Amino acid sequence: MGVGGVPPQALLWLFLISFIALATPLNPDDPNVCSHWESYAVTVQESYAHPFDQVYYTRCTDILNWFKCTRHRLVKMAVYLAEQ
């Protein structure tokens, strides 16, 4: 049994008949029905974090490099991608 003692098949038929009854007044030849389609392009901008190797120098005890040592640091920078 379905809802309220009504069989599921009867509920399905009732739904289909009510849907058809709602869709019947839509006539494409009616002057009040809009049939104009308009398309336009939208630009979407997306940002994400991109890993970037940053080089920096520190003081150290290396006399051959004039007491300057090279270090690397991994930094995440925001990258923007615009697509249409």
PDB file of N, CA, C and O in Angstrom:
ATOM      1  N   MET A   1       0.840  -1.182   0.000  1.00  0.00           N
ATOM      2  CA  MET A   1       0.000   0.000   0.000  1.00  0.00           C
ATOM      3  C   MET A   1       0.884   1.244   0.000  1.00  0.00           C
ATOM      4  O   MET A   1       1.990   1.226   0.540  1.00  0.00           O
ATOM      5  N   GLY A   2       0.411   2.284  -0.585  1.00  0.00           N
ATOM      6  CA  GLY A   2       1.144   3.544  -0.688  1.00  0.00           C
ATOM      7  C   GLY A   2       0.745   4.491   0.422  1.00  0.00           C
ATOM      8  O   GLY A   2       0.456   4.069   1.541  1.00  0.00           O
ATOM      9  N   VAL A   3       0.731   5.737   0.114  1.00  0.00           N
ATOM     10  CA  VAL A   3       0.423   6.795   1.076  1.00  0.00           C
ATOM     11  C   VAL A   3      -1.082   6.863   1.293  1.00  0.00           C
ATOM     12  O   VAL A   3      -1.848   6.972   0.336  1.00  0.00           O
ATOM     13  N   GLY A   4      -1.493   6.800   2.516  1.00  0.00           N
ATOM     14  CA  GLY A   4      -2.916   6.923   2.853  1.00  0.00           C
ATOM     15  C   GLY A   4      -3.772   5.791   2.320  1.00  0.00           C
ATOM     16  O   GLY A   4      -4.967   5.983   2.095  1.00  0.00           O
ATOM     17  N   GLY A   5      -3.204   4.634   2.113  1.00  0.00           N
ATOM     18  CA  GLY A   5      -3.970   3.492   1.625  1.00  0.00           C
ATOM     19  C   GLY A   5      -4.157   3.488   0.115  1.00  0.00           C
ATOM     20  O   GLY A   5      -4.896   2.646  -0.398  1.00  0.00           O
ATOM     21  N   VAL A   6      -3.520   4.392  -0.614  1.00  0.00           N
ATOM     22  CA  VAL A   6      -3.634   4.460  -2.079  1.00  0.00           C
ATOM     23  C   VAL A   6      -2.473   3.686  -2.680  1.00  0.00           C
ATOM     24  O   VAL A   6      -1.330   3.870  -2.261  1.00  0.00           O
ATOM     25  N   PRO A   7      -2.747   2.812  -3.668  1.00  0.00           N
ATOM     26  CA  PRO A   7      -1.663   2.022  -4.276  1.00  0.00           C
ATOM     27  C   PRO A   7      -0.643   2.930  -4.989  1.00  0.00           C
ATOM     28  O   PRO A   7      -1.012   3.992  -5.490  1.00  0.00           O
ATOM     29  N   PRO A   8       0.625   2.523  -5.036  1.00  0.00           N
ATOM     30  CA  PRO A   8       1.666   3.342  -5.672  1.00  0.00           C
ATOM     31  C   PRO A   8       1.404   3.597  -7.149  1.00  0.00           C
ATOM     32  O   PRO A   8       1.758   4.662  -7.656  1.00  0.00           O
ATOM     33  N   GLN A   9       0.794   2.650  -7.852  1.00  0.00           N
ATOM     34  CA  GLN A   9       0.512   2.851  -9.277  1.00  0.00           C
ATOM     35  C   GLN A   9      -0.484   3.994  -9.469  1.00  0.00           C
ATOM     36  O   GLN A   9      -0.355   4.772 -10.414  1.00  0.00           O
ATOM     37  N   ALA A  10      -1.457   4.101  -8.598  1.00  0.00           N
ATOM     38  CA  ALA A  10      -2.443   5.177  -8.701  1.00  0.00           C
ATOM     39  C   ALA A  10      -1.772   6.525  -8.449  1.00  0.00           C
ATOM     40  O   ALA A  10      -2.108   7.511  -9.105  1.00  0.00           O
ATOM     41  N   LEU A  11      -0.829   6.583  -7.511  1.00  0.00           N
ATOM     42  CA  LEU A  11      -0.110   7.824  -7.252  1.00  0.00           C
ATOM     43  C   LEU A  11       0.743   8.231  -8.462  1.00  0.00           C
ATOM     44  O   LEU A  11       0.850   9.413  -8.789  1.00  0.00           O
ATOM     45  N   LEU A  12       1.343   7.240  -9.115  1.00  0.00           N
ATOM     46  CA  LEU A  12       2.152   7.519 -10.298  1.00  0.00           C
ATOM     47  C   LEU A  12       1.287   8.075 -11.420  1.00  0.00           C
ATOM     48  O   LEU A  12       1.663   9.058 -12.060  1.00  0.00           O
ATOM     49  N   TRP A  13       0.136   7.460 -11.667  1.00  0.00           N
ATOM     50  CA  TRP A  13      -0.772   7.939 -12.721  1.00  0.00           C
ATOM     51  C   TRP A  13      -1.286   9.341 -12.393  1.00  0.00           C
ATOM     52  O   TRP A  13      -1.399  10.187 -13.280  1.00  0.00           O
ATOM     53  N   LEU A  14      -1.590   9.580 -11.148  1.00  0.00           N
ATOM     54  CA  LEU A  14      -2.069  10.899 -10.737  1.00  0.00           C
ATOM     55  C   LEU A  14      -0.993  11.964 -10.970  1.00  0.00           C
ATOM     56  O   LEU A  14      -1.291  13.073 -11.414  1.00  0.00           O
ATOM     57  N   PHE A  15       0.238  11.621 -10.670  1.00  0.00           N
ATOM     58  CA  PHE A  15       1.349  12.542 -10.903  1.00  0.00           C
ATOM     59  C   PHE A  15       1.531  12.827 -12.388  1.00  0.00           C
ATOM     60  O   PHE A  15       1.690  13.983 -12.780  1.00  0.00           O
ATOM     61  N   LEU A  16       1.509  11.781 -13.222  1.00  0.00           N
ATOM     62  CA  LEU A  16       1.697  11.961 -14.666  1.00  0.00           C
ATOM     63  C   LEU A  16       0.583  12.792 -15.281  1.00  0.00           C
ATOM     64  O   LEU A  16       0.845  13.656 -16.119  1.00  0.00           O
ATOM     65  N   ILE A  17      -0.670  12.541 -14.872  1.00  0.00           N
ATOM     66  CA  ILE A  17      -1.806  13.291 -15.418  1.00  0.00           C
ATOM     67  C   ILE A  17      -1.719  14.754 -15.006  1.00  0.00           C
ATOM     68  O   ILE A  17      -2.004  15.637 -15.816  1.00  0.00           O
ATOM     69  N   SER A  18      -1.334  15.026 -13.775  1.00  0.00           N
ATOM     70  CA  SER A  18      -1.228  16.418 -13.338  1.00  0.00           C
ATOM     71  C   SER A  18      -0.069  17.122 -14.038  1.00  0.00           C
ATOM     72  O   SER A  18      -0.167  18.317 -14.318  1.00  0.00           O
ATOM     73  N   PHE A  19       1.021  16.419 -14.328  1.00  0.00           N
ATOM     74  CA  PHE A  19       2.152  17.005 -15.050  1.00  0.00           C
ATOM     75  C   PHE A  19       1.755  17.340 -16.480  1.00  0.00           C
ATOM     76  O   PHE A  19       2.096  18.413 -16.977  1.00  0.00           O
ATOM     77  N   ILE A  20       1.052  16.456 -17.139  1.00  0.00           N
ATOM     78  CA  ILE A  20       0.594  16.706 -18.514  1.00  0.00           C
ATOM     79  C   ILE A  20      -0.384  17.867 -18.533  1.00  0.00           C
ATOM     80  O   ILE A  20      -0.353  18.690 -19.449  1.00  0.00           O
ATOM     81  N   ALA A  21      -1.251  17.942 -17.534  1.00  0.00           N
ATOM     82  CA  ALA A  21      -2.214  19.043 -17.474  1.00  0.00           C
ATOM     83  C   ALA A  21      -1.507  20.386 -17.295  1.00  0.00           C
ATOM     84  O   ALA A  21      -1.982  21.398 -17.809  1.00  0.00           O
ATOM     85  N   LEU A  22      -0.392  20.414 -16.582  1.00  0.00           N
ATOM     86  CA  LEU A  22       0.357  21.664 -16.411  1.00  0.00           C
ATOM     87  C   LEU A  22       1.121  22.046 -17.670  1.00  0.00           C
ATOM     88  O   LEU A  22       1.283  23.234 -17.951  1.00  0.00           O
ATOM     89  N   ALA A  23       1.590  21.075 -18.427  1.00  0.00           N
ATOM     90  CA  ALA A  23       2.391  21.347 -19.615  1.00  0.00           C
ATOM     91  C   ALA A  23       1.537  21.623 -20.848  1.00  0.00           C
ATOM     92  O   ALA A  23       2.064  22.148 -21.828  1.00  0.00           O
ATOM     93  N   THR A  24       0.266  21.303 -20.850  1.00  0.00           N
ATOM     94  CA  THR A  24      -0.590  21.478 -22.016  1.00  0.00           C
ATOM     95  C   THR A  24      -0.738  22.940 -22.435  1.00  0.00           C
ATOM     96  O   THR A  24      -0.713  23.197 -23.638  1.00  0.00           O
ATOM     97  N   PRO A  25      -0.892  23.920 -21.537  1.00  0.00           N
ATOM     98  CA  PRO A  25      -1.088  25.297 -21.995  1.00  0.00           C
ATOM     99  C   PRO A  25       0.138  25.914 -22.670  1.00  0.00           C
ATOM    100  O   PRO A  25       0.021  26.991 -23.254  1.00  0.00           O
ATOM    101  N   LEU A  26       1.292  25.281 -22.614  1.00  0.00           N
ATOM    102  CA  LEU A  26       2.481  25.837 -23.256  1.00  0.00           C
ATOM    103  C   LEU A  26       2.445  25.540 -24.745  1.00  0.00           C
ATOM    104  O   LEU A  26       2.652  24.402 -25.167  1.00  0.00           O
ATOM    105  N   ASN A  27       2.181  26.571 -25.537  1.00  0.00           N
ATOM    106  CA  ASN A  27       2.092  26.438 -26.986  1.00  0.00           C
ATOM    107  C   ASN A  27       3.190  27.297 -27.602  1.00  0.00           C
ATOM    108  O   ASN A  27       3.205  28.506 -27.370  1.00  0.00           O
ATOM    109  N   PRO A  28       4.107  26.727 -28.374  1.00  0.00           N
ATOM    110  CA  PRO A  28       5.196  27.518 -28.944  1.00  0.00           C
ATOM    111  C   PRO A  28       4.713  28.576 -29.940  1.00  0.00           C
ATOM    112  O   PRO A  28       5.425  29.548 -30.189  1.00  0.00           O
ATOM    113  N   ASP A  29       3.507  28.404 -30.518  1.00  0.00           N
ATOM    114  CA  ASP A  29       2.986  29.381 -31.474  1.00  0.00           C
ATOM    115  C   ASP A  29       2.291  30.545 -30.779  1.00  0.00           C
ATOM    116  O   ASP A  29       1.894  31.507 -31.436  1.00  0.00           O
ATOM    117  N   ASP A  30       2.143  30.472 -29.485  1.00  0.00           N
ATOM    118  CA  ASP A  30       1.497  31.540 -28.732  1.00  0.00           C
ATOM    119  C   ASP A  30       2.405  32.778 -28.730  1.00  0.00           C
ATOM    120  O   ASP A  30       3.605  32.634 -28.497  1.00  0.00           O
ATOM    121  N   PRO A  31       1.879  33.993 -28.982  1.00  0.00           N
ATOM    122  CA  PRO A  31       2.737  35.190 -29.014  1.00  0.00           C
ATOM    123  C   PRO A  31       3.330  35.547 -27.650  1.00  0.00           C
ATOM    124  O   PRO A  31       4.268  36.341 -27.581  1.00  0.00           O
ATOM    125  N   ASN A  32       2.805  34.978 -26.570  1.00  0.00           N
ATOM    126  CA  ASN A  32       3.333  35.270 -25.232  1.00  0.00           C
ATOM    127  C   ASN A  32       4.460  34.331 -24.809  1.00  0.00           C
ATOM    128  O   ASN A  32       4.996  34.459 -23.708  1.00  0.00           O
ATOM    129  N   VAL A  33       4.816  33.393 -25.673  1.00  0.00           N
ATOM    130  CA  VAL A  33       5.901  32.462 -25.358  1.00  0.00           C
ATOM    131  C   VAL A  33       7.192  33.020 -25.941  1.00  0.00           C
ATOM    132  O   VAL A  33       7.271  33.321 -27.132  1.00  0.00           O
ATOM    133  N   CYS A  34       8.192  33.153 -25.093  1.00  0.00           N
ATOM    134  CA  CYS A  34       9.474  33.718 -25.517  1.00  0.00           C
ATOM    135  C   CYS A  34      10.302  32.630 -26.186  1.00  0.00           C
ATOM    136  O   CYS A  34      10.525  31.565 -25.610  1.00  0.00           O
ATOM    137  N   SER A  35      10.752  32.902 -27.393  1.00  0.00           N
ATOM    138  CA  SER A  35      11.583  31.933 -28.098  1.00  0.00           C
ATOM    139  C   SER A  35      12.911  32.548 -28.510  1.00  0.00           C
ATOM    140  O   SER A  35      13.625  31.975 -29.333  1.00  0.00           O
ATOM    141  N   HIS A  36      13.250  33.688 -27.959  1.00  0.00           N
ATOM    142  CA  HIS A  36      14.500  34.369 -28.279  1.00  0.00           C
ATOM    143  C   HIS A  36      15.600  33.868 -27.350  1.00  0.00           C
ATOM    144  O   HIS A  36      15.480  33.935 -26.127  1.00  0.00           O
ATOM    145  N   TRP A  37      16.672  33.364 -27.953  1.00  0.00           N
ATOM    146  CA  TRP A  37      17.801  32.872 -27.186  1.00  0.00           C
ATOM    147  C   TRP A  37      18.949  33.859 -27.324  1.00  0.00           C
ATOM    148  O   TRP A  37      19.249  34.323 -28.424  1.00  0.00           O
ATOM    149  N   GLU A  38      19.579  34.173 -26.226  1.00  0.00           N
ATOM    150  CA  GLU A  38      20.704  35.092 -26.244  1.00  0.00           C
ATOM    151  C   GLU A  38      21.857  34.451 -25.494  1.00  0.00           C
ATOM    152  O   GLU A  38      21.703  33.993 -24.362  1.00  0.00           O
ATOM    153  N   SER A  39      23.015  34.424 -26.140  1.00  0.00           N
ATOM    154  CA  SER A  39      24.182  33.838 -25.479  1.00  0.00           C
ATOM    155  C   SER A  39      25.242  34.929 -25.297  1.00  0.00           C
ATOM    156  O   SER A  39      25.330  35.868 -26.088  1.00  0.00           O
ATOM    157  N   TYR A  40      26.014  34.788 -24.274  1.00  0.00           N
ATOM    158  CA  TYR A  40      27.064  35.743 -23.993  1.00  0.00           C
ATOM    159  C   TYR A  40      28.212  35.014 -23.306  1.00  0.00           C
ATOM    160  O   TYR A  40      28.027  33.972 -22.678  1.00  0.00           O
ATOM    161  N   ALA A  41      29.389  35.586 -23.442  1.00  0.00           N
ATOM    162  CA  ALA A  41      30.583  34.974 -22.864  1.00  0.00           C
ATOM    163  C   ALA A  41      30.836  35.561 -21.477  1.00  0.00           C
ATOM    164  O   ALA A  41      30.639  36.752 -21.236  1.00  0.00           O
ATOM    165  N   VAL A  42      31.266  34.708 -20.599  1.00  0.00           N
ATOM    166  CA  VAL A  42      31.582  35.114 -19.230  1.00  0.00           C
ATOM    167  C   VAL A  42      33.033  34.729 -18.959  1.00  0.00           C
ATOM    168  O   VAL A  42      33.447  33.595 -19.201  1.00  0.00           O
ATOM    169  N   THR A  43      33.790  35.692 -18.456  1.00  0.00           N
ATOM    170  CA  THR A  43      35.176  35.410 -18.097  1.00  0.00           C
ATOM    171  C   THR A  43      35.229  34.962 -16.642  1.00  0.00           C
ATOM    172  O   THR A  43      34.706  35.633 -15.752  1.00  0.00           O
ATOM    173  N   VAL A  44      35.868  33.823 -16.416  1.00  0.00           N
ATOM    174  CA  VAL A  44      35.987  33.257 -15.079  1.00  0.00           C
ATOM    175  C   VAL A  44      37.443  33.354 -14.657  1.00  0.00           C
ATOM    176  O   VAL A  44      38.339  32.952 -15.399  1.00  0.00           O
ATOM    177  N   GLN A  45      37.675  33.885 -13.472  1.00  0.00           N
ATOM    178  CA  GLN A  45      39.029  33.975 -12.954  1.00  0.00           C
ATOM    179  C   GLN A  45      39.182  33.000 -11.794  1.00  0.00           C
ATOM    180  O   GLN A  45      38.401  32.995 -10.843  1.00  0.00           O
ATOM    181  N   GLU A  46      40.200  32.190 -11.906  1.00  0.00           N
ATOM    182  CA  GLU A  46      40.438  31.147 -10.909  1.00  0.00           C
ATOM    183  C   GLU A  46      41.818  31.381 -10.300  1.00  0.00           C
ATOM    184  O   GLU A  46      42.765  31.719 -11.010  1.00  0.00           O
ATOM    185  N   SER A  47      41.928  31.204  -9.014  1.00  0.00           N
ATOM    186  CA  SER A  47      43.229  31.348  -8.368  1.00  0.00           C
ATOM    187  C   SER A  47      43.565  30.070  -7.606  1.00  0.00           C
ATOM    188  O   SER A  47      42.692  29.403  -7.050  1.00  0.00           O
ATOM    189  N   TYR A  48      44.833  29.757  -7.599  1.00  0.00           N
ATOM    190  CA  TYR A  48      45.299  28.589  -6.853  1.00  0.00           C
ATOM    191  C   TYR A  48      46.723  28.844  -6.374  1.00  0.00           C
ATOM    192  O   TYR A  48      47.421  29.706  -6.908  1.00  0.00           O
ATOM    193  N   ALA A  49      47.143  28.099  -5.377  1.00  0.00           N
ATOM    194  CA  ALA A  49      48.484  28.249  -4.819  1.00  0.00           C
ATOM    195  C   ALA A  49      49.472  27.427  -5.642  1.00  0.00           C
ATOM    196  O   ALA A  49      49.274  26.233  -5.865  1.00  0.00           O
ATOM    197  N   HIS A  50      50.535  28.088  -6.087  1.00  0.00           N
ATOM    198  CA  HIS A  50      51.546  27.433  -6.903  1.00  0.00           C
ATOM    199  C   HIS A  50      52.884  27.477  -6.156  1.00  0.00           C
ATOM    200  O   HIS A  50      53.303  28.548  -5.718  1.00  0.00           O
ATOM    201  N   PRO A  51      53.560  26.332  -6.002  1.00  0.00           N
ATOM    202  CA  PRO A  51      54.845  26.337  -5.292  1.00  0.00           C
ATOM    203  C   PRO A  51      55.920  27.084  -6.099  1.00  0.00           C
ATOM    204  O   PRO A  51      56.002  26.948  -7.320  1.00  0.00           O
ATOM    205  N   PHE A  52      56.717  27.851  -5.412  1.00  0.00           N
ATOM    206  CA  PHE A  52      57.734  28.672  -6.044  1.00  0.00           C
ATOM    207  C   PHE A  52      59.006  28.588  -5.203  1.00  0.00           C
ATOM    208  O   PHE A  52      58.967  28.727  -3.980  1.00  0.00           O
ATOM    209  N   ASP A  53      60.139  28.357  -5.880  1.00  0.00           N
ATOM    210  CA  ASP A  53      61.421  28.253  -5.187  1.00  0.00           C
ATOM    211  C   ASP A  53      62.017  29.651  -5.042  1.00  0.00           C
ATOM    212  O   ASP A  53      62.362  30.290  -6.036  1.00  0.00           O
ATOM    213  N   GLN A  54      62.136  30.118  -3.816  1.00  0.00           N
ATOM    214  CA  GLN A  54      62.684  31.444  -3.556  1.00  0.00           C
ATOM    215  C   GLN A  54      64.130  31.298  -3.085  1.00  0.00           C
ATOM    216  O   GLN A  54      64.413  30.557  -2.143  1.00  0.00           O
ATOM    217  N   VAL A  55      65.033  32.004  -3.742  1.00  0.00           N
ATOM    218  CA  VAL A  55      66.457  31.969  -3.396  1.00  0.00           C
ATOM    219  C   VAL A  55      66.767  33.190  -2.536  1.00  0.00           C
ATOM    220  O   VAL A  55      66.391  34.313  -2.872  1.00  0.00           O
ATOM    221  N   TYR A  56      67.460  32.952  -1.417  1.00  0.00           N
ATOM    222  CA  TYR A  56      67.873  34.067  -0.573  1.00  0.00           C
ATOM    223  C   TYR A  56      69.271  33.773  -0.031  1.00  0.00           C
ATOM    224  O   TYR A  56      69.735  32.633  -0.045  1.00  0.00           O
ATOM    225  N   TYR A  57      69.921  34.817   0.441  1.00  0.00           N
ATOM    226  CA  TYR A  57      71.309  34.705   0.896  1.00  0.00           C
ATOM    227  C   TYR A  57      71.397  35.022   2.387  1.00  0.00           C
ATOM    228  O   TYR A  57      70.724  35.920   2.893  1.00  0.00           O
ATOM    229  N   THR A  58      72.246  34.260   3.074  1.00  0.00           N
ATOM    230  CA  THR A  58      72.470  34.486   4.501  1.00  0.00           C
ATOM    231  C   THR A  58      73.972  34.585   4.761  1.00  0.00           C
ATOM    232  O   THR A  58      74.800  34.212   3.931  1.00  0.00           O
ATOM    233  N   ARG A  59      74.279  35.090   5.920  1.00  0.00           N
ATOM    234  CA  ARG A  59      75.681  35.138   6.324  1.00  0.00           C
ATOM    235  C   ARG A  59      76.094  33.766   6.830  1.00  0.00           C
ATOM    236  O   ARG A  59      75.329  33.077   7.506  1.00  0.00           O
ATOM    237  N   CYS A  60      77.304  33.389   6.495  1.00  0.00           N
ATOM    238  CA  CYS A  60      77.819  32.106   6.977  1.00  0.00           C
ATOM    239  C   CYS A  60      79.334  32.188   7.090  1.00  0.00           C
ATOM    240  O   CYS A  60      79.922  33.247   6.871  1.00  0.00           O
ATOM    241  N   THR A  61      79.952  31.093   7.424  1.00  0.00           N
ATOM    242  CA  THR A  61      81.403  31.076   7.660  1.00  0.00           C
ATOM    243  C   THR A  61      82.189  30.631   6.434  1.00  0.00           C
ATOM    244  O   THR A  61      83.362  30.277   6.548  1.00  0.00           O
ATOM    245  N   ASP A  62      81.557  30.644   5.265  1.00  0.00           N
ATOM    246  CA  ASP A  62      82.238  30.210   4.035  1.00  0.00           C
ATOM    247  C   ASP A  62      83.048  31.382   3.475  1.00  0.00           C
ATOM    248  O   ASP A  62      82.487  32.318   2.905  1.00  0.00           O
ATOM    249  N   ILE A  63      84.363  31.320   3.641  1.00  0.00           N
ATOM    250  CA  ILE A  63      85.224  32.431   3.215  1.00  0.00           C
ATOM    251  C   ILE A  63      85.354  32.494   1.698  1.00  0.00           C
ATOM    252  O   ILE A  63      85.603  33.567   1.148  1.00  0.00           O
ATOM    253  N   LEU A  64      85.189  31.358   1.006  1.00  0.00           N
ATOM    254  CA  LEU A  64      85.320  31.342  -0.456  1.00  0.00           C
ATOM    255  C   LEU A  64      84.171  32.095  -1.140  1.00  0.00           C
ATOM    256  O   LEU A  64      84.343  32.597  -2.251  1.00  0.00           O
ATOM    257  N   ASN A  65      83.025  32.178  -0.500  1.00  0.00           N
ATOM    258  CA  ASN A  65      81.879  32.897  -1.065  1.00  0.00           C
ATOM    259  C   ASN A  65      81.671  34.243  -0.377  1.00  0.00           C
ATOM    260  O   ASN A  65      80.561  34.775  -0.373  1.00  0.00           O
ATOM    261  N   TRP A  66      82.726  34.789   0.200  1.00  0.00           N
ATOM    262  CA  TRP A  66      82.665  36.083   0.876  1.00  0.00           C
ATOM    263  C   TRP A  66      81.634  36.088   1.994  1.00  0.00           C
ATOM    264  O   TRP A  66      80.912  37.069   2.170  1.00  0.00           O
ATOM    265  N   PHE A  67      81.563  35.010   2.742  1.00  0.00           N
ATOM    266  CA  PHE A  67      80.685  34.847   3.913  1.00  0.00           C
ATOM    267  C   PHE A  67      79.198  34.963   3.558  1.00  0.00           C
ATOM    268  O   PHE A  67      78.379  35.397   4.368  1.00  0.00           O
ATOM    269  N   LYS A  68      78.881  34.566   2.339  1.00  0.00           N
ATOM    270  CA  LYS A  68      77.495  34.625   1.897  1.00  0.00           C
ATOM    271  C   LYS A  68      77.105  33.242   1.384  1.00  0.00           C
ATOM    272  O   LYS A  68      77.752  32.700   0.488  1.00  0.00           O
ATOM    273  N   CYS A  69      76.039  32.671   1.960  1.00  0.00           N
ATOM    274  CA  CYS A  69      75.571  31.340   1.549  1.00  0.00           C
ATOM    275  C   CYS A  69      74.196  31.455   0.893  1.00  0.00           C
ATOM    276  O   CYS A  69      73.363  32.273   1.282  1.00  0.00           O
ATOM    277  N   THR A  70      73.992  30.625  -0.094  1.00  0.00           N
ATOM    278  CA  THR A  70      72.720  30.598  -0.805  1.00  0.00           C
ATOM    279  C   THR A  70      71.789  29.600  -0.136  1.00  0.00           C
ATOM    280  O   THR A  70      72.185  28.473   0.162  1.00  0.00           O
ATOM    281  N   ARG A  71      70.560  30.016   0.097  1.00  0.00           N
ATOM    282  CA  ARG A  71      69.540  29.145   0.687  1.00  0.00           C
ATOM    283  C   ARG A  71      68.322  29.141  -0.235  1.00  0.00           C
ATOM    284  O   ARG A  71      68.110  30.058  -1.029  1.00  0.00           O
ATOM    285  N   HIS A  72      67.538  28.086  -0.100  1.00  0.00           N
ATOM    286  CA  HIS A  72      66.301  27.965  -0.887  1.00  0.00           C
ATOM    287  C   HIS A  72      65.126  27.813   0.066  1.00  0.00           C
ATOM    288  O   HIS A  72      65.219  27.164   1.108  1.00  0.00           O
ATOM    289  N   ARG A  73      64.026  28.426  -0.322  1.00  0.00           N
ATOM    290  CA  ARG A  73      62.821  28.356   0.486  1.00  0.00           C
ATOM    291  C   ARG A  73      61.654  28.090  -0.475  1.00  0.00           C
ATOM    292  O   ARG A  73      61.562  28.710  -1.535  1.00  0.00           O
ATOM    293  N   LEU A  74      60.783  27.181  -0.102  1.00  0.00           N
ATOM    294  CA  LEU A  74      59.602  26.877  -0.912  1.00  0.00           C
ATOM    295  C   LEU A  74      58.452  27.760  -0.449  1.00  0.00           C
ATOM    296  O   LEU A  74      58.001  27.667   0.692  1.00  0.00           O
ATOM    297  N   VAL A  75      57.987  28.613  -1.346  1.00  0.00           N
ATOM    298  CA  VAL A  75      56.929  29.565  -1.032  1.00  0.00           C
ATOM    299  C   VAL A  75      55.750  29.272  -1.957  1.00  0.00           C
ATOM    300  O   VAL A  75      55.936  28.956  -3.132  1.00  0.00           O
ATOM    301  N   LYS A  76      54.535  29.380  -1.416  1.00  0.00           N
ATOM    302  CA  LYS A  76      53.349  29.195  -2.255  1.00  0.00           C
ATOM    303  C   LYS A  76      52.796  30.567  -2.602  1.00  0.00           C
ATOM    304  O   LYS A  76      52.462  31.362  -1.724  1.00  0.00           O
ATOM    305  N   MET A  77      52.706  30.827  -3.903  1.00  0.00           N
ATOM    306  CA  MET A  77      52.211  32.114  -4.382  1.00  0.00           C
ATOM    307  C   MET A  77      50.863  31.903  -5.067  1.00  0.00           C
ATOM    308  O   MET A  77      50.599  30.835  -5.619  1.00  0.00           O
ATOM    309  N   ALA A  78      50.026  32.916  -5.027  1.00  0.00           N
ATOM    310  CA  ALA A  78      48.732  32.841  -5.701  1.00  0.00           C
ATOM    311  C   ALA A  78      48.925  33.092  -7.189  1.00  0.00           C
ATOM    312  O   ALA A  78      49.524  34.088  -7.596  1.00  0.00           O
ATOM    313  N   VAL A  79      48.408  32.174  -7.989  1.00  0.00           N
ATOM    314  CA  VAL A  79      48.459  32.293  -9.444  1.00  0.00           C
ATOM    315  C   VAL A  79      47.036  32.440  -9.936  1.00  0.00           C
ATOM    316  O   VAL A  79      46.141  31.719  -9.493  1.00  0.00           O
ATOM    317  N   TYR A  80      46.822  33.372 -10.853  1.00  0.00           N
ATOM    318  CA  TYR A  80      45.480  33.635 -11.367  1.00  0.00           C
ATOM    319  C   TYR A  80      45.383  33.177 -12.812  1.00  0.00           C
ATOM    320  O   TYR A  80      46.262  33.442 -13.633  1.00  0.00           O
ATOM    321  N   LEU A  81      44.299  32.490 -13.095  1.00  0.00           N
ATOM    322  CA  LEU A  81      44.055  31.978 -14.437  1.00  0.00           C
ATOM    323  C   LEU A  81      42.696  32.509 -14.876  1.00  0.00           C
ATOM    324  O   LEU A  81      41.679  32.238 -14.237  1.00  0.00           O
ATOM    325  N   ALA A  82      42.686  33.264 -15.968  1.00  0.00           N
ATOM    326  CA  ALA A  82      41.419  33.795 -16.490  1.00  0.00           C
ATOM    327  C   ALA A  82      41.099  33.049 -17.787  1.00  0.00           C
ATOM    328  O   ALA A  82      41.930  32.967 -18.691  1.00  0.00           O
ATOM    329  N   GLU A  83      39.894  32.515 -17.862  1.00  0.00           N
ATOM    330  CA  GLU A  83      39.479  31.795 -19.060  1.00  0.00           C
ATOM    331  C   GLU A  83      38.067  32.208 -19.427  1.00  0.00           C
ATOM    332  O   GLU A  83      37.259  32.593 -18.581  1.00  0.00           O
ATOM    333  N   GLN A  84      37.803  32.113 -20.713  1.00  0.00           N
ATOM    334  CA  GLN A  84      36.501  32.536 -21.198  1.00  0.00           C
ATOM    335  C   GLN A  84      35.752  31.346 -21.730  1.00  0.00           C
ATOM    336  O   GLN A  84      34.619  31.485 -22.192  1.00  0.00           O
TER     337      GLN A  84
END
